[in-house]
């Protein structure tokens, strides 16, 4: 009796050992860390359930205020792929990578597309020069918000898919199929934006807010006026900037004054009330609300929401 029970236990134990050492069991899903929502969204839509994807920025938080914690840095070190944007707001990453570049697989959005110089248009609130200087005294020269143009998104998604396939070639077809489906949505957005803009009477947007849409307006032939640059840390606007934007809105008979997502509408409302316009939100994809995240809304969804707002502004 005892011997028979022993054989049964041994058989079960051996089976567990075989299961434990099976190559299929040992293979693990990719562990990918993304900094902000655009990076998280692109990775998630390519990998679906084949990867563990984490976002460092908290849902609903202001993207420019993020500071990495020691726990975040450890997570990055342990990741199979670290996906970030690159640029002024990610300066901490460049410093971190100096000591880890040979140990990490990385993908930076700003290294995959042609970059545009940051610009300050007429009437924009001037910034403290010290805010935008490197330690060596050189100013940041390029605008980092490359994901705000659907044309760039198509390029980035293609290249990101290739980077993921290199890490997990066994699921190549799965990743490429997902990427192609998501890319088709941005191609569709590109077409819809072009149709609205090509037939528009007005070609100028007015933002009573930061303006992180340089790539968008340049790609679609639009002009703009705004209170602040895209990465501005300024929160107070001068009376002269407000007056300039009000004058421009009156001159152009602008029906819409824009603000961006997760931002105060104080400045936009002041301008809009002065000229009889309405305030609308133009979503730039920096981040989403908790409710939107729970509803599994994507970057493509958010950009699609901009279509009626854009149409209203350009009529």
Secondary structure, DSSP 8 states (H G I E B T S, - for coil): -HHHHHHHHHHHHHHHHHHHT-HHHH---EEEEESSHHHHHHHHHHHGGGEEEEESS-TTS-GGG----HHHHHHHHH-SEEEE--SGGGHHHHHHHTTTTTT--EEEGGGSS---B----TT-----GGGGB-TTS-B--B---GGGSHHHHHHHHHHHHHHHHHH-GGGHHHHHHHHHHHHHHHHHHHHHHHHHHHT-S--EEEEEEEE--HHHHHHTT-EEEEEEETT-------HHHHHHHHHHHHHHT-SEEEEETTS--HHHHHHHHHHT-EEEEE---S---HHHHHTT--HHHHHHHHHHHHHHHH-
